Amino acid sequence: MAILQLGMAFDADAFSASVIGIAADVGSHDSGVHRHGKGQLLYAPQGCITFAWEDAIGILPPTKAVWIPPHTPHRAVMTNVVAYRSLYFDCSRIVAPASVTMVDVNPLLKALIDKMAFWPWDTPEASMTHSCALFWEEFYAARCHSFRLTIPVDRRFHGFRQQLFRPEFLPPDIDSLAATIGASTKTVTRLFKRDTGMSYQEWRQQWRLLKAIELLSGALPVSEVGFRLGFSSDSAFIAFFRKQTGKTPRHFMQG
């Protein structure tokens, strides 16, 4: 069995196999913060996953997969129907990346992930060897690109951090945020620069980009995505997206 049904318990660390794969279609889901003894490759061929690790959040659209090393605390959140694939590796038997790594998924890598995710859990080790070797060859050859955004850690932003995974959350303007935490706009800028390497305005723009990718991955029209993110017009949203990615939203998602 490699297909998980709703409510079915699963613990990758309970298996002795060098590779364990799972596949599932889920609606809204929040894994909560957890960790595995095995390393994990997470991929969503349909929909989009928001995930968090350490002091950062990231977006996983259908063109990307992410490697999560063993014992790394992380959280995965899905707000609409998502088809996802997970591969769990016993890293005592392989050489795998030591840090969270996001890569582009080409057709061959996608085919390998799909094949391995549906392997029965009692698949003989010998029959997995060649596919695993090709998987890692393609993984290391893939272009790395991280839709990653560092989260401010200052205690004054605790309430702000708690809202980041709410589907309807939209970061307020700097004046509103400053009033909420009881600080000046200058202090907000200084704290964001210290914790994230960006000013709040820069951080807010990057958050809007990640949220745009998430919403577009859910097949929402460009006009609806722009409206939800507070842009004054479709053209303003498209211009923003093109400036950030070099592509229009439609061309980006097709890629």
C-alpha positions as CSV (number, residue, x, y, z in Angstrom):
1,M,0.0,0.0,0.0
2,A,1.4,3.4,-1.0
3,I,-1.8,5.4,-1.4
4,L,-2.9,7.1,1.8
5,Q,-6.6,7.4,2.6
6,L,-8.1,10.2,4.7
7,G,-7.4,9.6,8.4
8,M,-5.0,6.8,7.7
9,A,-2.0,6.8,10.2
10,F,1.5,6.7,8.7
11,D,4.9,6.7,10.2
12,A,7.8,6.5,7.7
13,D,10.3,5.7,10.5
14,A,8.4,2.5,11.3
15,F,9.6,0.9,8.1
16,S,13.1,-0.6,7.6
17,A,13.2,-0.2,3.8
18,S,15.7,2.2,2.4
19,V,12.9,4.1,0.5
20,I,9.3,4.4,1.4
21,G,6.8,6.3,-0.9
22,I,3.3,7.6,-0.4
23,A,0.7,9.4,-2.5
24,A,-2.4,11.1,-1.5
25,D,-5.1,13.7,-2.6
26,V,-6.0,15.9,0.3
27,G,-8.1,19.1,0.8
28,S,-7.3,21.5,3.6
29,H,-4.7,20.0,5.8
30,D,-2.1,21.2,8.4
31,S,0.5,18.7,9.4
32,G,1.6,20.7,12.4
33,V,5.3,20.9,13.3
34,H,6.9,17.5,13.2
35,R,10.1,15.7,12.1
36,H,11.2,12.3,10.7
37,G,14.2,10.1,11.3
38,K,14.3,9.6,7.5
39,G,14.9,12.4,5.0
40,Q,11.9,13.4,2.9
41,L,11.3,14.5,-0.7
42,L,8.0,16.4,-0.9
43,Y,6.4,17.2,-4.3
44,A,2.9,18.3,-5.3
45,P,2.0,17.6,-8.9
46,Q,-1.3,19.4,-8.4
47,G,-2.1,22.3,-6.1
48,C,0.4,24.1,-3.8
49,I,1.9,23.4,-0.4
50,T,3.1,26.0,2.0
51,F,5.7,24.7,4.3
52,A,7.8,26.1,7.2
53,W,11.1,25.1,8.7
54,E,13.4,26.9,11.2
55,D,12.5,30.6,10.9
56,A,11.3,30.5,7.2
57,I,8.3,29.8,5.1
58,G,8.3,28.5,1.5
59,I,5.9,27.8,-1.3
60,L,6.0,24.5,-3.3
61,P,4.2,24.8,-6.6
62,P,3.9,21.9,-9.1
63,T,7.1,22.8,-10.8
64,K,9.2,22.3,-7.6
65,A,10.1,19.6,-5.1
66,V,11.8,20.1,-1.7
67,W,14.3,17.9,0.1
68,I,13.9,18.0,3.9
69,P,16.9,16.4,5.8
70,P,16.4,13.9,8.6
71,H,15.3,15.4,12.0
72,T,14.4,18.8,10.5
73,P,11.3,20.3,12.2
74,H,8.9,21.3,9.5
75,R,5.2,22.0,8.9
76,A,3.2,21.5,5.7
77,V,-0.1,23.4,5.1
78,M,-2.5,22.8,2.2
79,T,-5.5,25.1,1.8
80,N,-7.2,23.5,-1.3
81,V,-7.1,20.2,-3.0
82,V,-3.5,19.0,-3.4
83,A,-2.1,15.8,-4.9
84,Y,1.1,15.2,-3.2
85,R,3.9,12.7,-3.3
86,S,6.4,11.9,-0.5
87,L,9.6,9.8,-0.7
88,Y,11.3,8.9,2.6
89,F,15.0,7.9,2.5
90,D,17.1,6.1,5.1
91,C,20.0,8.6,4.9
92,S,22.4,6.2,6.6
93,R,22.5,4.4,3.2
94,I,22.9,7.4,0.9
95,V,24.6,10.8,0.5
96,A,21.9,13.4,0.6
97,P,21.8,17.2,1.0
98,A,22.3,18.3,4.6
99,S,20.0,21.4,4.3
100,V,16.5,22.1,3.0
101,T,16.8,22.2,-0.8
102,M,14.2,23.1,-3.4
103,V,14.8,22.0,-7.0
104,D,13.0,22.3,-10.4
105,V,11.2,19.2,-11.4
106,N,11.8,18.1,-15.0
107,P,9.6,15.4,-16.7
108,L,12.1,12.6,-15.9
109,L,12.4,13.6,-12.2
110,K,8.5,13.9,-12.1
111,A,8.2,10.4,-13.6
112,L,10.6,8.9,-11.1
113,I,8.9,10.5,-8.1
114,D,5.5,9.3,-9.3
115,K,6.9,5.8,-9.8
116,M,8.6,5.6,-6.5
117,A,5.7,7.1,-4.5
118,F,3.5,4.2,-5.6
119,W,5.9,1.4,-4.8
120,P,4.4,-1.1,-2.4
121,W,5.9,-0.8,1.0
122,D,7.3,-4.4,0.8
123,T,9.1,-3.7,-2.5
124,P,12.4,-5.7,-2.6
125,E,15.5,-3.6,-2.1
126,A,17.2,-5.0,-5.2
127,S,14.3,-3.8,-7.5
128,M,14.6,-0.2,-6.2
129,T,18.3,0.3,-6.8
130,H,18.4,1.5,-10.3
131,S,15.4,3.9,-10.0
132,C,16.9,5.4,-6.8
133,A,20.3,5.9,-8.5
134,L,18.6,7.7,-11.4
135,F,16.5,9.7,-9.0
136,W,19.5,11.1,-7.2
137,E,21.4,11.8,-10.5
138,E,18.5,13.9,-11.7
139,F,18.0,15.6,-8.3
140,Y,21.6,16.8,-8.1
141,A,21.5,17.9,-11.8
142,A,18.3,19.9,-11.2
143,R,18.4,23.7,-10.9
144,C,18.0,24.9,-7.3
145,H,15.6,27.7,-6.6
146,S,14.0,28.6,-3.3
147,F,10.7,30.3,-2.9
148,R,11.8,31.0,0.7
149,L,10.9,33.9,3.0
150,T,12.6,34.4,6.4
151,I,10.2,35.1,9.3
152,P,11.0,37.8,11.9
153,V,11.8,36.2,15.3
154,D,11.4,39.2,17.6
155,R,8.9,38.4,20.3
156,R,6.9,41.6,19.3
157,F,5.9,39.8,16.1
158,H,4.5,36.7,17.7
159,G,0.9,37.6,16.8
160,F,2.0,38.5,13.3
161,R,3.7,35.1,12.8
162,Q,0.6,33.2,14.1
163,Q,-1.4,34.7,11.2
164,L,0.9,33.8,8.3
165,F,-0.8,30.4,7.6
166,R,-4.4,31.8,7.6
167,P,-5.7,31.6,4.0
168,E,-7.1,35.1,4.1
169,F,-4.1,36.8,5.7
170,L,-2.8,39.9,4.0
171,P,0.2,41.6,5.6
172,P,-0.9,45.1,6.7
173,D,0.8,48.3,5.7
174,I,3.7,49.3,7.9
175,D,1.8,52.0,9.8
176,S,-0.9,49.4,10.8
177,L,1.7,46.8,11.8
178,A,3.6,49.4,13.9
179,A,0.4,50.4,15.7
180,T,-0.5,46.7,16.3
181,I,2.9,45.9,18.0
182,G,3.1,49.3,19.7
183,A,6.3,50.5,18.0
184,S,7.3,53.1,15.4
185,T,7.6,52.4,11.7
186,K,11.3,53.0,12.1
187,T,11.5,50.3,14.7
188,V,9.5,47.9,12.5
189,T,11.9,48.5,9.6
190,R,15.0,48.0,11.9
191,L,13.7,44.7,13.3
192,F,12.7,43.3,10.0
193,K,16.1,44.2,8.5
194,R,17.9,42.6,11.5
195,D,15.8,39.4,11.4
196,T,15.1,38.9,7.7
197,G,17.7,41.0,5.8
198,M,14.9,43.0,4.3
199,S,12.9,46.1,5.1
200,Y,9.2,45.4,5.9
201,Q,8.2,46.8,2.6
202,E,10.5,44.4,0.8
203,W,9.4,41.5,2.9
204,R,5.7,42.3,2.2
205,Q,6.4,42.3,-1.5
206,Q,8.1,38.9,-1.3
207,W,5.2,37.6,0.7
208,R,2.7,38.8,-1.9
209,L,4.8,37.0,-4.6
210,L,4.7,33.7,-2.7
211,K,1.0,34.0,-2.0
212,A,0.4,34.8,-5.7
213,I,2.2,31.6,-6.7
214,E,0.1,29.6,-4.2
215,L,-3.2,31.1,-5.4
216,L,-2.3,30.7,-9.1
217,S,-1.4,27.0,-8.4
218,G,-5.0,26.6,-7.2
219,A,-6.2,27.6,-10.7
220,L,-7.6,31.0,-9.6
221,P,-7.9,33.5,-12.4
222,V,-5.3,36.2,-12.6
223,S,-7.9,38.9,-11.9
224,E,-9.0,37.1,-8.7
225,V,-5.4,36.6,-7.4
226,G,-4.6,40.3,-8.0
227,F,-7.8,41.3,-6.2
228,R,-7.1,39.1,-3.2
229,L,-3.6,40.5,-2.9
230,G,-4.8,44.1,-2.9
231,F,-3.7,45.3,-6.3
232,S,-5.6,48.1,-7.9
233,S,-5.9,46.4,-11.3
234,D,-5.0,43.3,-13.2
235,S,-2.3,45.2,-15.1
236,A,-0.8,46.4,-11.8
237,F,-0.6,42.8,-10.5
238,I,0.8,41.4,-13.8
239,A,3.5,44.2,-13.8
240,F,4.4,43.4,-10.2
241,F,4.6,39.6,-11.0
242,R,6.7,40.2,-14.1
243,K,9.1,42.5,-12.2
244,Q,9.6,39.8,-9.5
245,T,9.9,36.7,-11.8
246,G,10.6,38.0,-15.3
247,K,7.4,36.3,-16.5
248,T,3.7,37.0,-16.6
249,P,1.6,34.9,-14.2
250,R,0.3,32.8,-17.0
251,H,3.7,32.0,-18.5
252,F,5.2,31.4,-15.1
253,M,2.6,28.7,-14.2
254,Q,2.9,27.1,-17.7
255,G,6.6,26.8,-17.0
